[in-house]
């Protein structure tokens, strides 16, 4: 299956030539700030399968998990496009809201549910982890 997506203004586009490895939702404070919402929805892909065109600006920061990640976003419109975790350089997390067709997204877990808000209603059937750190499942 092939995926494609773009930022809000269309200056950054991407194609993905593989199926996602996993999908998750995250309620950590970084993801809340990245999305301006109560959580992010992320598809994880092999980094080698993702091709990005257009200028992307990256910022590096320490996530709530303690891991270093690089958030890629469009410098024109500010749309978050991806996260690259330093501890797993073979993977890239794509923000599901930037996909041209996000209908196949089915999260397998919610991370950092201890930091979620009561107004952010997520599917109660999805397993939830109060915290998450690299290497944990």
N, C-alpha and C positions, 0 to 999 in steps of 0.2 A: 504494500500500500504506500502511496506517495502522499505526503502532506505539503501544504504551502501556507504561508501567512505573511502578515505585514503589520507595520505600525499604523497608527491612526492617520498619518498624513501620506503614507505610501512611499516615503523616502527610503525606508528599510524594508526589504522583502527577503524571504527565505524559502527554500525548498528542503524537504527531508525525504531521503530515498529508502527509508526503512520503517518498520513498525515500531511503536514506542516500547520501551523496556518495562515501564511502569508508569502509572498515573497516581498522583496523590494531591491532597489538599493540605495546606500548612497554615496554622494560625499563630505563628511566631510574630514577634513585633516587627521584624524586618519585612516579612511578607505583607503584613498589614500596611506598613508605610509604602511599600512598593506598589501596592494596588489601590490604596486609598479605601480599602474595604476591610472586612473582618478576616479575610484569608486569601491565599493565592491558590490557584489550580495549576498544577504543573504536570507536563508529560516529560519523562526522561527518555532521551534518545542517545544512541552512540554518537559522539561528537563528529566522527568521521563521516556520518551520513547527512550532516547538516551543512548546507551552503547558504551563506548570507551575502546579500548584495546591498550596497549603500553604506553610508558612514554610520558606524556604531560607536558610541562612547561607552567606556567601561569604568566602573568605580569598584575598588576593592574594599571589602569590609569583613569584619568578623561577625558571623551569624550567631544567633542565639545558641546554636549547638556548639559553638566554639570553633567551628571550621571557618577557614578563609574562603570567600566566594567572590566572584567577579560578576557584577550585574551589568548586562549589556542593554542599552536603551538608545532610542533615537534622539539625537541632540536637537532636532527640530521641534518635535511634538512631545517628547518626553515619555513616549510609550515604552514600558519595560518589555524587552524581547526575550531575554534568556538569563540564566544563572549558570556560571561555570564553577563547579566546586574544585578547589585546589587539590583536595585529598583523593579525588576521583577524576583525573584529567581526561579519561576516556569517555566521560559522560557530559551531557549538557541538558539543563532543564529549560524547556520552552514554556512560556506563559500561555496557557490554553486559550485565553481570550484573544490572542493575536492570530490564531489559526483561521484560515478561510472557512473551514468547516470543523467545528469543535464537537459535532454530534456523537463522535465515537468515544469521547472522554468518559471513563468510568474509574473513579479513584478507588484504589485498593486500601487506603488508610488515610487518616487525618493525623497530622503531626502537631505537636505542641497544643493539644486541646486544652491544656491547663491555662493557656493564655487567651483562649477564645472568649467571645462576648455572648451573653444570653440572646442578643438580637441577631446574631449570625447563625441562622438555623442551617445545619448540615444534615445530610441523610443519617438518621439514627442507626441504620443497618451497617454503616461503614465502620470498621474497627478504628478505635481512637487510641493514640498514645499521648499521655500527658506531657512528655518530653521526648526528645530524640537527639542522639549524638552519633557521629560517624562510627560505623561498625556495629551499631545496634540494629535490631530488626524490628 
